[in-house]
Amino acid sequence: MQRTLRLLAIVAGLCATTGAFAQKYPVRPVKIMVGFSAGGPVDVVARIVADRLSNKLGQAFVVENRAGANGMIAAEGVARAEGDGYTMLACNSSTITLNKTLFRDIRYDPEKDFAPLTTVVSAPLVLVVNPENPKTANINTVADLVAAARAAPGALAYGSGGNGNLAHLAMELLSQKAGVKMIHVPYRGGAASEVGILAQEVLAVFDPLSAVPLVKAGKLRALAVSSAERLPALPDVPTVAEAGYPGFDISFWVGFFMPKATPASTLEMLHREIVAAANDPVLRERLETQGVVSVLSPAEYAAKIAKETKELAEVVAAANIKAE
């Protein structure tokens, strides 16, 4: 009997020790790979979250920037990493929903290689015109813009940050839904396209949130926002869906992923901690400089990715868009 009790005690001790080790994650630094340069939206969000995770979990979460190929270099690195919980990907929507359609040489599969954790911020685009441009002075609504495009097929020029850029796809989707044809003028980045509309080189742009101060200053006129819900910073500006095109919903989001083989317990814990970071009032204020704070369950995130990937692939095919 005593021998049996001793064996039971040993087994119980081993189980307790194993459980303690399992609960200790992380036991070494965790790398967060970012496929874009320091200072950009993805990098800013990643560093805010990394600081919170480091403080809460007792190990350093270190951001490593591997910029290039629209985030594909970092994504490939995470896709090939061990599923041990020590390599994480912070990326934008294009890395996950667009690259697979636009690039033939992509070496990762967003669905098969990654386990989604959650989005953290979502930034809609703002459809704007220049009120000082005589050609758009009387365009006050999406309906006005569509009417102008319909009156002069193939003559109304719009700008974007480049071929395959999310702003490009947003305008193509609107054109397809409205049944109009406009001319695309690709710039080298969103900031350049914003300069283009201010200089009256193009008549309309789906601008990032940097347009908000210009709208409030009267330099640009906002016709609509691209998301399913209105933008708190511009509460009187309707969504494109409200303006007559139901189902229109395109946003630039930043989220987190782990390699597919990462243990479920690790995924659950990281999801919980990232959501807590996004909901922390102090961090939330910092995150809102990059967009609207938006968190999802892993299942909701996966469904969002699947829906956006399908919709954007259809836009790319219909417009015959080629990556630069």
HELIX and SHEET records of a PDB file:
HELIX    1   1 GLN A    2  GLN A   23  1                                  22    
HELIX    2   2 PRO A   41  LEU A   57  1                                  17    
HELIX    3   3 ALA A   69  GLY A   71  5                                   3    
HELIX    4   4 MET A   72  ALA A   79  1                                   8    
HELIX    5   5 SER A   93  SER A   93  1                                   1    
HELIX    6   6 SER A   94  LEU A   98  3                                   5    
HELIX    7   7 ASN A   99  LEU A  102  1                                   4    
HELIX    8   8 PRO A  110  ASP A  113  1                                   4    
HELIX    9   9 VAL A  142  ALA A  151  1                                  10    
HELIX   10  10 LEU A  166  ALA A  178  1                                  13    
HELIX   11  11 GLY A  190  LEU A  198  1                                   9    
HELIX   12  12 ALA A  211  LYS A  216  1                                   6    
HELIX   13  13 ALA A  264  ASN A  279  1                                  16    
HELIX   14  14 PRO A  281  LEU A  287  1                                   7    
HELIX   15  15 PRO A  298  ALA A  319  1                                  22    
SHEET    1   A 6 PHE A  61  ASN A  65  0                                        
SHEET    2   A 6 VAL A  30  VAL A  34  1                                        
SHEET    3   A 6 THR A  87  ASN A  92  1                                        
SHEET    4   A 6 SER A 251  PRO A 259 -1                                        
SHEET    5   A 6 PHE A 114  PRO A 124 -1                                        
SHEET    6   A 6 VAL A 292  VAL A 293 -1                                        
SHEET    1   B 5 ILE A 183  PRO A 186  0                                        
SHEET    2   B 5 ALA A 157  SER A 160  1                                        
SHEET    3   B 5 ALA A 204  ASP A 207  1                                        
SHEET    4   B 5 VAL A 126  VAL A 129 -1                                        
SHEET    5   B 5 ARG A 221  VAL A 225 -1                                        
END                                                                             
